[in-house]
């Protein structure tokens, strides 16, 4: 029964992203890693930063394949990408057109093209707090974005407000 469930859930329901993830992991020669969590382990793969792919993408989730560049494997990032894996499991074939395309174009590319001069705090806030796909992935991956943003010094001229946890620390 487990084999049938695996075939139906992981290969048919998530086929496009499962296939892409498998191909990318092999092409990038990504090494396996794991992150212990309260509910078990999150498996992820790390690829070398020098590849042409990594200059464009620092991390991607395709079904259960979480691929991160070698300098991007923080617990927060792994959990966030795991959130995208859960989105893939819930949305099936719709994941790539709904979450994947939106994240790639309106989050990743948009940020890289139009926010180059922004301070890191504003870029992180814009990307993870104002974009619905990223906020949802954070929630599913149990990422405390307020805590993560609090670790980045917020400039006096920041475009975005302090997160609630940052406001509490100042009082």
Buried (B, 14 or more C-beta within 10 A) or exposed (E): EEEEEEEEBBEEBBEBBBBBBBEBBEEBEBEEBEBEBEEEEBBBBBBBEEBEBBEEBBBBBBBBBBBBBBEBBEEBBBBBBBBBBBBBBBBBBEBBEEBBEBBBEEBBEBBEEEBEEBBEBBBBBBBBBEBEBBBBBBEBBEBEBBEBBBEBEBEEEBEBEBBEBBEEEEE
